[in-house]
Amino acid sequence: MKSVILVTGAGTGIGKSKGGFPPFMGPYGAAKAAMDSLAVTLAYELARFGVETSIVVPGAFTSGTDHFPSAGKPADSARAAAYARYDGVMDQIGERLTALTPADADPKAVADEVVRIVGLAKGTRPMRSVIDFVGDGAAQVLEVSERVRIEFAKRIGMGDLLEAKVSR
């Protein structure tokens, strides 16, 4: 049985498209939502080839990555001046996320989860696994989203695509 582990945003900081999401990161969030949609669609499209798919969804990591130090710093000083009323907002977001993040939150937890999932027996791998030390609500939103995804696939007669099985 083949398997695919899709890590959406590992090592990039906020890797979620659901749950709480900070302001001023719209393009980043849109990219994450697109990756999530692609991963879900791939799961359907690979199911009849017998390919199991798991999506690992990392949360925010304010240390151990280069995301927050390099995010949101405008190079165009004239344009930045026009938005002076927002000076420091991205720094505040980073500081507040850091305050919410436990000291033991390590991006290595994402790699450890991939290893754990790969080691699971065929047919027992989760569709998604959320690694979230901040508690932004993504796990709860994804739980509802997953229920709706399953119900809809069954309603349109595509319930067989919910499990990886070789078919002809």
PyMOL commands that set and color helices and strands:
alter all, ss='L'
color gray80, all
select helices_A, chain A and resi 26-47+67-70+77-82+84-86+89-100+108-118+138-155+159-162
alter helices_A, ss='H'
color red, helices_A
select strands_A, chain A and resi 3-7+52-58+128-131
alter strands_A, ss='S'
color yellow, strands_A
deselect
rebuild
show_as cartoon
